[in-house]
């Protein structure tokens, strides 16, 4: 999805942690910021070990078709 945006300021990282919740991240993954979709939907931007970035909300992952 070409219009996905990722925000990485300190405040964005705090918001991303809230969107993901208290669950541990998947093994080998990294929280990299706040992800925004064109629809206005927000979530945590999570980089998987493969380099794919997924959206995370309350422990649930959604594909973005984006890769680092």
PDB file with one MODEL, atoms N, CA, C and O in Angstrom:
MODEL        1
ATOM      1  N   UNK A   1       0.850  -1.169   0.000  1.00  0.00           N
ATOM      2  CA  UNK A   1       0.000   0.000   0.000  1.00  0.00           C
ATOM      3  C   UNK A   1       0.894   1.230   0.000  1.00  0.00           C
ATOM      4  O   UNK A   1       1.591   1.479   0.984  1.00  0.00           O
ATOM      5  N   UNK A   2       0.892   1.974  -1.040  1.00  0.00           N
ATOM      6  CA  UNK A   2       1.820   3.078  -1.231  1.00  0.00           C
ATOM      7  C   UNK A   2       1.554   4.261  -0.317  1.00  0.00           C
ATOM      8  O   UNK A   2       2.482   5.021  -0.039  1.00  0.00           O
ATOM      9  N   UNK A   3       0.345   4.453   0.157  1.00  0.00           N
ATOM     10  CA  UNK A   3       0.014   5.634   0.936  1.00  0.00           C
ATOM     11  C   UNK A   3       0.164   5.460   2.437  1.00  0.00           C
ATOM     12  O   UNK A   3      -0.232   6.347   3.193  1.00  0.00           O
ATOM     13  N   UNK A   4       0.718   4.356   2.887  1.00  0.00           N
ATOM     14  CA  UNK A   4       0.952   4.155   4.316  1.00  0.00           C
ATOM     15  C   UNK A   4       2.056   5.110   4.744  1.00  0.00           C
ATOM     16  O   UNK A   4       3.069   5.240   4.057  1.00  0.00           O
ATOM     17  N   UNK A   5       1.863   5.781   5.882  1.00  0.00           N
ATOM     18  CA  UNK A   5       2.873   6.701   6.403  1.00  0.00           C
ATOM     19  C   UNK A   5       3.294   6.230   7.777  1.00  0.00           C
ATOM     20  O   UNK A   5       2.479   5.718   8.544  1.00  0.00           O
ATOM     21  N   UNK A   6       4.580   6.406   8.089  1.00  0.00           N
ATOM     22  CA  UNK A   6       5.121   6.016   9.390  1.00  0.00           C
ATOM     23  C   UNK A   6       5.734   7.248  10.030  1.00  0.00           C
ATOM     24  O   UNK A   6       6.502   7.979   9.404  1.00  0.00           O
ATOM     25  N   UNK A   7       5.375   7.466  11.300  1.00  0.00           N
ATOM     26  CA  UNK A   7       5.865   8.608  12.068  1.00  0.00           C
ATOM     27  C   UNK A   7       6.734   8.081  13.206  1.00  0.00           C
ATOM     28  O   UNK A   7       6.362   7.112  13.869  1.00  0.00           O
ATOM     29  N   UNK A   8       7.901   8.717  13.442  1.00  0.00           N
ATOM     30  CA  UNK A   8       8.867   8.115  14.351  1.00  0.00           C
ATOM     31  C   UNK A   8       9.355   9.032  15.477  1.00  0.00           C
ATOM     32  O   UNK A   8      10.388   8.740  16.081  1.00  0.00           O
ATOM     33  N   UNK A   9       8.660  10.119  15.778  1.00  0.00           N
ATOM     34  CA  UNK A   9       9.087  10.976  16.886  1.00  0.00           C
ATOM     35  C   UNK A   9       8.866  10.239  18.209  1.00  0.00           C
ATOM     36  O   UNK A   9       8.211   9.197  18.246  1.00  0.00           O
ATOM     37  N   UNK A  10       9.411  10.781  19.281  1.00  0.00           N
ATOM     38  CA  UNK A  10       9.246  10.169  20.602  1.00  0.00           C
ATOM     39  C   UNK A  10       7.767  10.052  20.975  1.00  0.00           C
ATOM     40  O   UNK A  10       7.346   9.036  21.528  1.00  0.00           O
ATOM     41  N   UNK A  11       6.982  11.084  20.676  1.00  0.00           N
ATOM     42  CA  UNK A  11       5.541  11.043  20.973  1.00  0.00           C
ATOM     43  C   UNK A  11       4.837   9.975  20.127  1.00  0.00           C
ATOM     44  O   UNK A  11       3.942   9.287  20.617  1.00  0.00           O
ATOM     45  N   UNK A  12       5.241   9.839  18.866  1.00  0.00           N
ATOM     46  CA  UNK A  12       4.664   8.807  18.003  1.00  0.00           C
ATOM     47  C   UNK A  12       4.966   7.415  18.549  1.00  0.00           C
ATOM     48  O   UNK A  12       4.110   6.531  18.502  1.00  0.00           O
ATOM     49  N   UNK A  13       6.168   7.217  19.064  1.00  0.00           N
ATOM     50  CA  UNK A  13       6.536   5.911  19.624  1.00  0.00           C
ATOM     51  C   UNK A  13       5.675   5.592  20.854  1.00  0.00           C
ATOM     52  O   UNK A  13       5.268   4.446  21.045  1.00  0.00           O
ATOM     53  N   UNK A  14       5.397   6.605  21.686  1.00  0.00           N
ATOM     54  CA  UNK A  14       4.521   6.387  22.843  1.00  0.00           C
ATOM     55  C   UNK A  14       3.129   5.966  22.393  1.00  0.00           C
ATOM     56  O   UNK A  14       2.536   5.050  22.963  1.00  0.00           O
ATOM     57  N   UNK A  15       2.609   6.638  21.365  1.00  0.00           N
ATOM     58  CA  UNK A  15       1.289   6.296  20.840  1.00  0.00           C
ATOM     59  C   UNK A  15       1.290   4.885  20.245  1.00  0.00           C
ATOM     60  O   UNK A  15       0.338   4.127  20.432  1.00  0.00           O
ATOM     61  N   UNK A  16       2.356   4.542  19.532  1.00  0.00           N
ATOM     62  CA  UNK A  16       2.447   3.210  18.928  1.00  0.00           C
ATOM     63  C   UNK A  16       2.411   2.122  19.997  1.00  0.00           C
ATOM     64  O   UNK A  16       1.763   1.091  19.813  1.00  0.00           O
ATOM     65  N   UNK A  17       3.106   2.347  21.113  1.00  0.00           N
ATOM     66  CA  UNK A  17       3.088   1.360  22.205  1.00  0.00           C
ATOM     67  C   UNK A  17       1.663   1.188  22.748  1.00  0.00           C
ATOM     68  O   UNK A  17       1.254   0.077  23.087  1.00  0.00           O
ATOM     69  N   UNK A  18       0.916   2.287  22.826  1.00  0.00           N
ATOM     70  CA  UNK A  18      -0.470   2.202  23.288  1.00  0.00           C
ATOM     71  C   UNK A  18      -1.337   1.431  22.297  1.00  0.00           C
ATOM     72  O   UNK A  18      -2.182   0.634  22.703  1.00  0.00           O
ATOM     73  N   UNK A  19      -1.132   1.662  20.998  1.00  0.00           N
ATOM     74  CA  UNK A  19      -1.913   0.945  19.985  1.00  0.00           C
ATOM     75  C   UNK A  19      -1.616  -0.555  20.020  1.00  0.00           C
ATOM     76  O   UNK A  19      -2.520  -1.366  19.821  1.00  0.00           O
ATOM     77  N   UNK A  20      -0.358  -0.932  20.272  1.00  0.00           N
ATOM     78  CA  UNK A  20      -0.017  -2.357  20.302  1.00  0.00           C
ATOM     79  C   UNK A  20      -0.525  -2.995  21.590  1.00  0.00           C
ATOM     80  O   UNK A  20      -1.091  -4.088  21.543  1.00  0.00           O
ATOM     81  N   UNK A  21      -0.341  -2.350  22.727  1.00  0.00           N
ATOM     82  CA  UNK A  21      -0.798  -2.894  24.000  1.00  0.00           C
ATOM     83  C   UNK A  21       0.342  -3.517  24.787  1.00  0.00           C
ATOM     84  O   UNK A  21       1.515  -3.331  24.466  1.00  0.00           O
ATOM     85  N   UNK A  22      -0.026  -4.258  25.821  1.00  0.00           N
ATOM     86  CA  UNK A  22       0.957  -4.817  26.756  1.00  0.00           C
ATOM     87  C   UNK A  22       1.590  -6.121  26.290  1.00  0.00           C
ATOM     88  O   UNK A  22       2.546  -6.591  26.908  1.00  0.00           O
ATOM     89  N   UNK A  23       1.085  -6.711  25.225  1.00  0.00           N
ATOM     90  CA  UNK A  23       1.611  -7.989  24.753  1.00  0.00           C
ATOM     91  C   UNK A  23       3.037  -7.812  24.231  1.00  0.00           C
ATOM     92  O   UNK A  23       3.396  -6.744  23.734  1.00  0.00           O
ATOM     93  N   UNK A  24       3.847  -8.869  24.348  1.00  0.00           N
ATOM     94  CA  UNK A  24       5.178  -8.784  23.740  1.00  0.00           C
ATOM     95  C   UNK A  24       5.057  -8.773  22.222  1.00  0.00           C
ATOM     96  O   UNK A  24       4.106  -9.317  21.660  1.00  0.00           O
ATOM     97  N   UNK A  25       6.017  -8.156  21.574  1.00  0.00           N
ATOM     98  CA  UNK A  25       6.062  -8.166  20.112  1.00  0.00           C
ATOM     99  C   UNK A  25       6.425  -9.570  19.630  1.00  0.00           C
ATOM    100  O   UNK A  25       7.025 -10.340  20.380  1.00  0.00           O
ATOM    101  N   UNK A  26       6.073  -9.912  18.400  1.00  0.00           N
ATOM    102  CA  UNK A  26       6.488 -11.210  17.863  1.00  0.00           C
ATOM    103  C   UNK A  26       8.014 -11.342  17.902  1.00  0.00           C
ATOM    104  O   UNK A  26       8.723 -10.342  17.793  1.00  0.00           O
ATOM    105  N   UNK A  27       8.512 -12.548  18.054  1.00  0.00           N
ATOM    106  CA  UNK A  27       9.937 -12.806  18.150  1.00  0.00           C
ATOM    107  C   UNK A  27      10.695 -12.195  16.979  1.00  0.00           C
ATOM    108  O   UNK A  27      10.355 -12.423  15.818  1.00  0.00           O
ATOM    109  N   UNK A  28      11.724 -11.418  17.296  1.00  0.00           N
ATOM    110  CA  UNK A  28      12.583 -10.819  16.284  1.00  0.00           C
ATOM    111  C   UNK A  28      12.041  -9.560  15.650  1.00  0.00           C
ATOM    112  O   UNK A  28      12.706  -8.978  14.794  1.00  0.00           O
ATOM    113  N   UNK A  29      10.848  -9.112  16.040  1.00  0.00           N
ATOM    114  CA  UNK A  29      10.270  -7.908  15.435  1.00  0.00           C
ATOM    115  C   UNK A  29      10.642  -6.675  16.250  1.00  0.00           C
ATOM    116  O   UNK A  29      11.153  -6.783  17.365  1.00  0.00           O
ATOM    117  N   UNK A  30      10.377  -5.502  15.678  1.00  0.00           N
ATOM    118  CA  UNK A  30      10.765  -4.244  16.297  1.00  0.00           C
ATOM    119  C   UNK A  30       9.678  -3.191  16.062  1.00  0.00           C
ATOM    120  O   UNK A  30       9.182  -3.035  14.946  1.00  0.00           O
ATOM    121  N   UNK A  31       9.323  -2.484  17.113  1.00  0.00           N
ATOM    122  CA  UNK A  31       8.385  -1.371  16.998  1.00  0.00           C
ATOM    123  C   UNK A  31       9.154  -0.179  16.432  1.00  0.00           C
ATOM    124  O   UNK A  31      10.131   0.266  17.035  1.00  0.00           O
ATOM    125  N   UNK A  32       8.726   0.342  15.283  1.00  0.00           N
ATOM    126  CA  UNK A  32       9.494   1.416  14.642  1.00  0.00           C
ATOM    127  C   UNK A  32       8.750   2.744  14.591  1.00  0.00           C
ATOM    128  O   UNK A  32       9.334   3.748  14.185  1.00  0.00           O
ATOM    129  N   UNK A  33       7.485   2.782  14.988  1.00  0.00           N
ATOM    130  CA  UNK A  33       6.767   4.049  14.982  1.00  0.00           C
ATOM    131  C   UNK A  33       5.268   3.869  14.888  1.00  0.00           C
ATOM    132  O   UNK A  33       4.732   2.786  15.125  1.00  0.00           O
ATOM    133  N   UNK A  34       4.614   4.943  14.541  1.00  0.00           N
ATOM    134  CA  UNK A  34       3.166   4.988  14.400  1.00  0.00           C
ATOM    135  C   UNK A  34       2.830   4.918  12.915  1.00  0.00           C
ATOM    136  O   UNK A  34       3.413   5.647  12.113  1.00  0.00           O
ATOM    137  N   UNK A  35       1.909   4.061  12.551  1.00  0.00           N
ATOM    138  CA  UNK A  35       1.538   3.855  11.157  1.00  0.00           C
ATOM    139  C   UNK A  35       0.161   4.459  10.908  1.00  0.00           C
ATOM    140  O   UNK A  35      -0.761   4.258  11.698  1.00  0.00           O
ATOM    141  N   UNK A  36       0.022   5.199   9.810  1.00  0.00           N
ATOM    142  CA  UNK A  36      -1.264   5.795   9.429  1.00  0.00           C
ATOM    143  C   UNK A  36      -1.626   5.354   8.019  1.00  0.00           C
ATOM    144  O   UNK A  36      -0.809   5.434   7.102  1.00  0.00           O
ATOM    145  N   UNK A  37      -2.859   4.887   7.855  1.00  0.00           N
ATOM    146  CA  UNK A  37      -3.373   4.499   6.542  1.00  0.00           C
ATOM    147  C   UNK A  37      -4.177   5.665   5.966  1.00  0.00           C
ATOM    148  O   UNK A  37      -4.606   6.541   6.717  1.00  0.00           O
ATOM    149  N   UNK A  38      -4.388   5.692   4.657  1.00  0.00           N
ATOM    150  CA  UNK A  38      -5.152   6.781   4.030  1.00  0.00           C
ATOM    151  C   UNK A  38      -6.560   6.930   4.603  1.00  0.00           C
ATOM    152  O   UNK A  38      -7.124   8.024   4.580  1.00  0.00           O
ATOM    153  N   UNK A  39      -7.132   5.844   5.115  1.00  0.00           N
ATOM    154  CA  UNK A  39      -8.478   5.880   5.681  1.00  0.00           C
ATOM    155  C   UNK A  39      -8.519   6.595   7.030  1.00  0.00           C
ATOM    156  O   UNK A  39      -9.597   6.863   7.562  1.00  0.00           O
ATOM    157  N   UNK A  40      -7.323   6.909   7.593  1.00  0.00           N
ATOM    158  CA  UNK A  40      -7.259   7.533   8.910  1.00  0.00           C
ATOM    159  C   UNK A  40      -6.999   6.536  10.013  1.00  0.00           C
ATOM    160  O   UNK A  40      -6.787   6.922  11.163  1.00  0.00           O
ATOM    161  N   UNK A  41      -7.010   5.251   9.680  1.00  0.00           N
ATOM    162  CA  UNK A  41      -6.742   4.196  10.662  1.00  0.00           C
ATOM    163  C   UNK A  41      -5.300   4.299  11.144  1.00  0.00           C
ATOM    164  O   UNK A  41      -4.383   4.460  10.338  1.00  0.00           O
ATOM    165  N   UNK A  42      -5.098   4.206  12.462  1.00  0.00           N
ATOM    166  CA  UNK A  42      -3.770   4.280  13.062  1.00  0.00           C
ATOM    167  C   UNK A  42      -3.427   2.981  13.752  1.00  0.00           C
ATOM    168  O   UNK A  42      -4.313   2.226  14.153  1.00  0.00           O
ATOM    169  N   UNK A  43      -2.140   2.721  13.890  1.00  0.00           N
ATOM    170  CA  UNK A  43      -1.673   1.537  14.603  1.00  0.00           C
ATOM    171  C   UNK A  43      -0.170   1.620  14.777  1.00  0.00           C
ATOM    172  O   UNK A  43       0.473   2.570  14.331  1.00  0.00           O
ATOM    173  N   UNK A  44       0.374   0.616  15.430  1.00  0.00           N
ATOM    174  CA  UNK A  44       1.814   0.534  15.616  1.00  0.00           C
ATOM    175  C   UNK A  44       2.457   0.016  14.337  1.00  0.00           C
ATOM    176  O   UNK A  44       1.955  -0.925  13.723  1.00  0.00           O
ATOM    177  N   UNK A  45       3.568   0.630  13.936  1.00  0.00           N
ATOM    178  CA  UNK A  45       4.338   0.139  12.792  1.00  0.00           C
ATOM    179  C   UNK A  45       5.353  -0.861  13.339  1.00  0.00           C
ATOM    180  O   UNK A  45       6.232  -0.502  14.123  1.00  0.00           O
ATOM    181  N   UNK A  46       5.224  -2.104  12.924  1.00  0.00           N
ATOM    182  CA  UNK A  46       6.078  -3.175  13.436  1.00  0.00           C
ATOM    183  C   UNK A  46       6.857  -3.785  12.288  1.00  0.00           C
ATOM    184  O   UNK A  46       6.285  -4.301  11.328  1.00  0.00           O
ATOM    185  N   UNK A  47       8.189  -3.715  12.408  1.00  0.00           N
ATOM    186  CA  UNK A  47       9.066  -4.298  11.383  1.00  0.00           C
ATOM    187  C   UNK A  47       9.357  -5.741  11.760  1.00  0.00           C
ATOM    188  O   UNK A  47       9.884  -6.024  12.836  1.00  0.00           O
ATOM    189  N   UNK A  48       9.006  -6.642  10.864  1.00  0.00           N
ATOM    190  CA  UNK A  48       9.235  -8.065  11.076  1.00  0.00           C
ATOM    191  C   UNK A  48      10.676  -8.412  10.687  1.00  0.00           C
ATOM    192  O   UNK A  48      11.317  -7.636   9.977  1.00  0.00           O
ATOM    193  N   UNK A  49      11.197  -9.555  11.134  1.00  0.00           N
ATOM    194  CA  UNK A  49      12.568  -9.939  10.787  1.00  0.00           C
ATOM    195  C   UNK A  49      12.814  -9.993   9.274  1.00  0.00           C
ATOM    196  O   UNK A  49      13.948  -9.809   8.832  1.00  0.00           O
ATOM    197  N   UNK A  50      11.794 -10.236   8.496  1.00  0.00           N
ATOM    198  CA  UNK A  50      11.925 -10.313   7.037  1.00  0.00           C
ATOM    199  C   UNK A  50      12.030  -8.935   6.382  1.00  0.00           C
ATOM    200  O   UNK A  50      12.293  -8.840   5.183  1.00  0.00           O
ATOM    201  N   UNK A  51      11.825  -7.862   7.163  1.00  0.00           N
ATOM    202  CA  UNK A  51      11.853  -6.505   6.618  1.00  0.00           C
ATOM    203  C   UNK A  51      10.481  -5.978   6.262  1.00  0.00           C
ATOM    204  O   UNK A  51      10.342  -4.804   5.921  1.00  0.00           O
ATOM    205  N   UNK A  52       9.460  -6.823   6.335  1.00  0.00           N
ATOM    206  CA  UNK A  52       8.077  -6.401   6.070  1.00  0.00           C
ATOM    207  C   UNK A  52       7.583  -5.573   7.256  1.00  0.00           C
ATOM    208  O   UNK A  52       7.879  -5.888   8.409  1.00  0.00           O
ATOM    209  N   UNK A  53       6.830  -4.515   6.965  1.00  0.00           N
ATOM    210  CA  UNK A  53       6.229  -3.692   8.017  1.00  0.00           C
ATOM    211  C   UNK A  53       4.755  -4.021   8.094  1.00  0.00           C
ATOM    212  O   UNK A  53       4.044  -3.981   7.090  1.00  0.00           O
ATOM    213  N   UNK A  54       4.300  -4.347   9.296  1.00  0.00           N
ATOM    214  CA  UNK A  54       2.895  -4.641   9.548  1.00  0.00           C
ATOM    215  C   UNK A  54       2.310  -3.598  10.484  1.00  0.00           C
ATOM    216  O   UNK A  54       3.035  -2.926  11.217  1.00  0.00           O
ATOM    217  N   UNK A  55       1.000  -3.473  10.450  1.00  0.00           N
ATOM    218  CA  UNK A  55       0.279  -2.614  11.388  1.00  0.00           C
ATOM    219  C   UNK A  55      -0.166  -3.485  12.552  1.00  0.00           C
ATOM    220  O   UNK A  55      -0.699  -4.576  12.349  1.00  0.00           O
ATOM    221  N   UNK A  56       0.053  -3.000  13.775  1.00  0.00           N
ATOM    222  CA  UNK A  56      -0.365  -3.745  14.953  1.00  0.00           C
ATOM    223  C   UNK A  56      -1.346  -2.953  15.787  1.00  0.00           C
ATOM    224  O   UNK A  56      -1.106  -1.788  16.104  1.00  0.00           O
ATOM    225  N   UNK A  57      -2.467  -3.591  16.145  1.00  0.00           N
ATOM    226  CA  UNK A  57      -3.467  -2.994  17.014  1.00  0.00           C
ATOM    227  C   UNK A  57      -3.923  -4.036  18.012  1.00  0.00           C
ATOM    228  O   UNK A  57      -4.452  -5.079  17.629  1.00  0.00           O
ATOM    229  N   UNK A  58      -3.720  -3.757  19.296  1.00  0.00           N
ATOM    230  CA  UNK A  58      -4.161  -4.643  20.374  1.00  0.00           C
ATOM    231  C   UNK A  58      -3.714  -6.085  20.154  1.00  0.00           C
ATOM    232  O   UNK A  58      -4.491  -7.017  20.363  1.00  0.00           O
ATOM    233  N   UNK A  59      -2.473  -6.269  19.735  1.00  0.00           N
ATOM    234  CA  UNK A  59      -1.921  -7.605  19.555  1.00  0.00           C
ATOM    235  C   UNK A  59      -2.279  -8.288  18.250  1.00  0.00           C
ATOM    236  O   UNK A  59      -1.913  -9.444  18.039  1.00  0.00           O
ATOM    237  N   UNK A  60      -2.983  -7.599  17.374  1.00  0.00           N
ATOM    238  CA  UNK A  60      -3.378  -8.171  16.076  1.00  0.00           C
ATOM    239  C   UNK A  60      -2.586  -7.485  14.971  1.00  0.00           C
ATOM    240  O   UNK A  60      -2.473  -6.259  14.948  1.00  0.00           O
ATOM    241  N   UNK A  61      -2.037  -8.283  14.055  1.00  0.00           N
ATOM    242  CA  UNK A  61      -1.240  -7.738  12.956  1.00  0.00           C
ATOM    243  C   UNK A  61      -2.073  -7.651  11.680  1.00  0.00           C
ATOM    244  O   UNK A  61      -2.884  -8.530  11.388  1.00  0.00           O
ATOM    245  N   UNK A  62      -1.856  -6.572  10.926  1.00  0.00           N
ATOM    246  CA  UNK A  62      -2.479  -6.393   9.604  1.00  0.00           C
ATOM    247  C   UNK A  62      -1.365  -6.137   8.601  1.00  0.00           C
ATOM    248  O   UNK A  62      -0.447  -5.362   8.868  1.00  0.00           O
ATOM    249  N   UNK A  63      -1.447  -6.787   7.449  1.00  0.00           N
ATOM    250  CA  UNK A  63      -0.445  -6.601   6.406  1.00  0.00           C
ATOM    251  C   UNK A  63      -0.551  -5.211   5.784  1.00  0.00           C
ATOM    252  O   UNK A  63      -1.641  -4.649   5.678  1.00  0.00           O
ATOM    253  N   UNK A  64       0.596  -4.664   5.374  1.00  0.00           N
ATOM    254  CA  UNK A  64       0.619  -3.374   4.699  1.00  0.00           C
ATOM    255  C   UNK A  64       1.201  -3.475   3.294  1.00  0.00           C
ATOM    256  O   UNK A  64       1.085  -2.533   2.510  1.00  0.00           O
ATOM    257  N   UNK A  65       1.820  -4.596   2.970  1.00  0.00           N
ATOM    258  CA  UNK A  65       2.518  -4.785   1.697  1.00  0.00           C
ATOM    259  C   UNK A  65       3.684  -3.813   1.529  1.00  0.00           C
ATOM    260  O   UNK A  65       4.064  -3.482   0.406  1.00  0.00           O
ATOM    261  N   UNK A  66       4.254  -3.354   2.657  1.00  0.00           N
ATOM    262  CA  UNK A  66       5.416  -2.477   2.634  1.00  0.00           C
ATOM    263  C   UNK A  66       6.630  -3.241   3.139  1.00  0.00           C
ATOM    264  O   UNK A  66       6.517  -4.098   4.015  1.00  0.00           O
ATOM    265  N   UNK A  67       7.782  -2.926   2.583  1.00  0.00           N
ATOM    266  CA  UNK A  67       9.015  -3.566   3.003  1.00  0.00           C
ATOM    267  C   UNK A  67      10.100  -2.514   3.144  1.00  0.00           C
ATOM    268  O   UNK A  67      10.181  -1.572   2.355  1.00  0.00           O
ATOM    269  N   UNK A  68      10.942  -2.692   4.172  1.00  0.00           N
ATOM    270  CA  UNK A  68      12.060  -1.769   4.413  1.00  0.00           C
ATOM    271  C   UNK A  68      13.196  -2.135   3.493  1.00  0.00           C
ATOM    272  O   UNK A  68      14.245  -1.492   3.520  1.00  0.00           O
TER     273      UNK A  68
ENDMDL
END
